[in-house]
């Protein structure tokens, strides 16, 4: 691991974006919904200041309801929005600012550029490389799902990663809490203003993130949440992260859009499996069927393997090693032929095991040295230790694989 990836005490560096540009982007965040492609394309061409002027003049804007923009522009006051943000310790971060999260620039691939990000809290938003993982899922999470989300977030923070989520009930809240419990950075991406707590039941969690991490939104202060804004918001969770982990998700779920955005942005998409009978995991399983590039993760190490540096591999899982695992193929076959109750002669054991009598005799001697079998009056039987080993039977196919390899 390359040491600590994030801190929670860094202060934002001075911005390089001019006041007029910042005011213009604040205006656009007030009058236009995020992800409006015609508006985004025009900002790319002529800049935010010119676009605001064109909206004011009522000039046509490809595929955009210019009258709706002008209606909002009539009451927009970007200076007031910036002052209101400053009053609660928030700021507008724009492309070109030194604390602008460069990973958001990848949204340009889909013409879904973020024109500006309102930020509240001391947490840094990331450097040129994503050092965050998104953890999302259903609001109606089970105890299992919440435990997994919190455990993954805690483990990621301990390894120097930040955790990004949406502050919703269920999986989102569990992920934020897990990150905070580990003393690390978590970023909450909202579909409302950064000074608006939604859902209200998560106020205490919001206050902790605001104080220790970062609360971000494309919407200016005071903006209320709307259903359509959550889906557009999800692209930011995907873009801010090196990969997105879906812990629990129904077949119809907003978390699916986050996973879709992550895939479109060439981010890693990871899924935690659940019981096949669980409705809140059905969307996870469907995602695995629909997208072959989706990866199952069951441990923090597997998430780091996907999203981390080359060579950060998760250790393979292995069951407990028993004495029988250390036996060679012939000795293992003879061991299976030794009576658990009663006793048998070498020839009988050789016949049961399918080996030559000489091989059976040599194998029985080895088993005796290991304390798994013993000879009584020329006949062989299983010792108590051998019976314990036999109780831990493994699948015949797994045994065959052991024999082959």
N, C-alpha and C positions, 0 to 999 in steps of 0.2 A: 504494500500500500504506500502511496506517495505522500504520507503524512496528512495533516489536516487540510481539508479542501475548502472549508468555509469557516468564517468566524461570525460572531453576532455583535461585535463591538465596533466594526468599521464605520467611519463617517463618510457620507457622500462627498466626493471630490467636486471642486468647482466646475460648473457647466460651461460648455463652449457654444451653446445655442443662443442666438440673439433674442432680445426681449420681444421683438415683433414676431419672430417665428414662434416663440413659445405662446404668445397671446393668440396667434392664429390657430395653433394646434389645440389650445384650450377651447377656442371657439368651435372648432370642428368636433371636438369631443362632446360639446353641448348640443349641437344641432343635428349631428348625423349619428346613426347607429354604427357600431363597429362592424367591420367586414363589408362595408358598402363598396363594391368593386369599382363602379364607375367613378366614385369620388376618389378612391385610392389611386386609380390610374391617372386621374387628372393631377393629383398632388405630386405624383412622380414626375409628370411632365413640366409643371409650372411652379410647383411649390405651394405650401399651405397658405401663404399670404395672398397669392394671386387667386387661389380657389375661393377664399372667403370673399374677395372683391367680386368675383364672377357670380357667386351666389347672391350677393347683395344687389347686383345689377340684373339678376334674373336670367342670366345666360344659360342655355341648355347644357346639361351635364349628362353624358351618355347613360341612359337607363336609370337615372335618378329622378325622383320626384322633387323638382327644384322648388315648387311652390311650398311643399312641406318644409324644406330647409329654410326658405325665406321666412316662413311663419315662425319658426323657432329662432331664427337669427334676430327677429325684431325685439325679442326680450333677452337675448343672450348678453351676458356681461362677463367676459373672460377675466377681467381684473378682479371682479368680485369673487369669482370661483377660485382664483389663485390666492386671494386674501383669506377666503374661507378655509382653503386647504392649509395655508400657513398657520392659521389660528389653532388647528388641531395637530400641528406638527407633521403635515403632509406636504408633498411637493409633486410637481409634474415633471417626469423624466421623459425626455424626447430623444429620438435618434440623433446621435452626434454628441450627446452628453457623455461624460466619462463614466458615469454609473449606469448607462443604458445597457441592459442585458443583450449582448450581441446575438444570443441564440434566437431572439425574436425576429431577427432579420430573415430567418429561414421561412417565415410566413410569406415572404415575397414570392416564393415558388408557386404559391396557390393564389396570388393576388389577394391576400388576406392580411396585408400589412397592419401592424399596430402603429397608429399615428402618434401615440403618446400614452404613457402609463402613469396614473396617479398612484403614489406610493406613500404609505404611512407606516412608520416603524424604522428602527435602526438597521435592520438586516440587509446585507448586500444582496443584490439580485443575480450575481454571477458574472464571471469574466467571459472571455472569448469561447471557452469550452464549457458545455453544460456540466455542472457538478451537482445536479439535483435529480431526484427521481420522483415522478408523480405517482401517488397512490390514490386510487379512486374506486368507487363502488356504490352500492345501493344505499339509500337512506334507511330502508327497512332491513338493516343488517342483523344477522344472528350473533349470538355471543361468540361463536367460533370465528365469524368474519371480523368482528371488532378486535378479538384477541390477536388474530393474525396481522391485521393492519397495524395495530399498535406495536406489536413485536417487531415487525419488519421495519417500521419507522425508527424505532429505538435502535435496532441493530445498524441501520444505515447511518444514523447520526453518529453512533460510536465509531464508525469507520470514516468519518469526515464528510459524509454526504449531507445535503439539505433535502428536505421533503416538501413537495408541492402538492396542494390539494385545494378543495373548494369550500371548506368550512360548513358543508352541509351536515345534517344529522347522519348517524350511521358510520360508514367506512371513513368518510372524510374526517369527521371529528376524531375518530379513534386514531387515525394516522397523525393528525396534528398533536394530539395528546401524547402519543408515543414519542414523537420527536422532542417535545418540550420536556418530557420526563427525563430524557437523556441529556438535557442541557444543550441541545443543538438548535440549528436554524430550521424553521418551517415557514413557508410562504403560503398565504391564503389568497386565492384569486377569486374576486367577487364579481357578481353580476349587478352590482349597485355601487353607489358611491362609497369611498373608503371610510366615510364617517357614518355610514348606515350599517347597523348590525342586523344581519339576516342570515339564518333565522334568529329571532330574538332569544330563543332558549339557549343559544350558544354565546350569549354575551360575555360570560366569564372567560370562555375560551378565546373569543375575539380580543378581549382586553389583554390577555397574556401574549397572544401573537403580536398584537400591536406594540407591546412593550419590549418583547424579546426577539421578534422576527420581523416579518413584513406583511402588510395587508396591501394588495394591489388591485387596481381596476382600470379599465379604459373609460369609465364613466366619471364625470365630474362630481364634486361633493354634493350631497343631497339627493342624488338620483335614486329613485326607488327601483327595486328589482322587478323584472317582467319575465314571463316564461321564455320568450324567444331569446332573451339575453343570456340565459344560462348555457344554451347550446353554443352560441358564438363565443362565450367566455371560455369554453372548454379547449378551444384551440390554443389559448395562452398557457394552460396547464401543460399541454403536450409540448409546446415550443420551449417552455422554460426548463424542460426536463430532458435528460439523456434517454430516458425510457419511462414508460407508464406501466404500472402494475395494477391490474384489475382484480380486486379481491373477491367481491361478490357482485353479481350483476344479473338482473332478470333479462328475459328475452327482449323486452322493450325497456330501455334504460338510457339516461343521459350519459352514463359512463361509456356507453358504446361509441358515442360521438368522440369522446376524448381519445379512445383507442384508435378510431378511424383517422383522426387528425394526426396522431403520433405516427401511424403507418405512412401517411401521405408526406410527412416531414422526415422520413427516413430515421425515425426514432425506434427504439426497441419496444415491442408490445409484449407484455408478459401477463400471464393469467394464473391465478391460484385455483386449483380444482376444488370442487366440493362434492357432496353426496349426489349421485345421479338422480335422486328423488327430490332434491332441493330446488324449489322454484327460483330462489334467489341466486343460485349458481348456474341455472340453465343458460343464461346469456354467456357466461364464461365458457361453458362447454360448446355452445354454438359458435362462438368466436374461434375456438380451436379447430372446429370443423370447416369453417368458412375461410380462414386465413392460415395457410400452412406455415407462414413465417412467424406465427404467434408461438411463444415459448412458455411451457409450464415451469413455474418456479414454486418451490416449497421451502426454501431457506434463503436467508439474507445473502449467503455466499453465492447463490445462484444468480441473484439480482446483480451483484457486483461483477460476476463473471460476464454478464451480458453488457453492462453499461460501463464497466471500469476499463482500466488500461489493459493492453495486451499482456497476457501472462497471469492475470489475476483469476486463476481457475478455482472453482469450487472443488473441495476434496470429494472424491466419490463416496457414496454411501455404502456401508458394508454392515452385515449382521455380525453378531458376536462370534468370535472364533472359538470352536470347540475342539476337543482332542481329536474327534473323528475327522475334522477338516484337515488335520495334519497327516492323516493316513494315506498311504499310496493306494492306487486303485485295487490291487489284489488283496491287500490287507483289509481294505474297507469291505470288499465282498465277503471275505471270510468272517469278518466281524458280524455281518448281517446273518451269517449262517450259524453262529453260535447260539445254542438254546438260551432263552431268557430264564426259563424254569426247567429244571432237570439238567441232564448232561448227555453228551454224545461223544462217540469215538471220532478220531481224526478222519477215518474213511467216510463216515456219515457226514461230517461237516464239509468235507471236500466235495461230496456228491451234491449237497444242498447249495454250496457256493458255486459249483461249476468250475472248480480248479483241480489241479492234480494233487494227490495226497501229499507229495513232498512240499508243494507250495503252501498247502493248508497247514502243515506242521510248522513251517518256518513263520507263517503269518501268526499262528497261535502263540508261538514263542514271543513274537514282537508284541502281541496284545497282552501277554502276561507281564512283560516288562513295563507296559504302560498302565497296568492295574485294571484293564478292562475285561480280562478273562483269566480263568484259573483252571488248573488240572486237578481232578480228584479221582484217584484210583484208575488212571489211564483214560479218563473221560473228561471232556471239557465243558465248562459252564460259564455263564456271565457273572461277573462280580457286581456288587451294588453300584459301583461307579460306572460299569459298563451298561447296566440297566438305565441309569440316569442319562447316559449318552443316547441310548436307543430311543428314549422318550422324546428327544428333540429331533424327530424325523424331519427331513427336508423333502421337498417335492421331487419325485423321480426325474422329472425333466431337468431340474436344477442339478440333481446329482449327476445326470448324464453329462451336463455341461462341464461340471467339475472334472469328470473323468476324461472328457475330450481335451480340455485345456490344461 
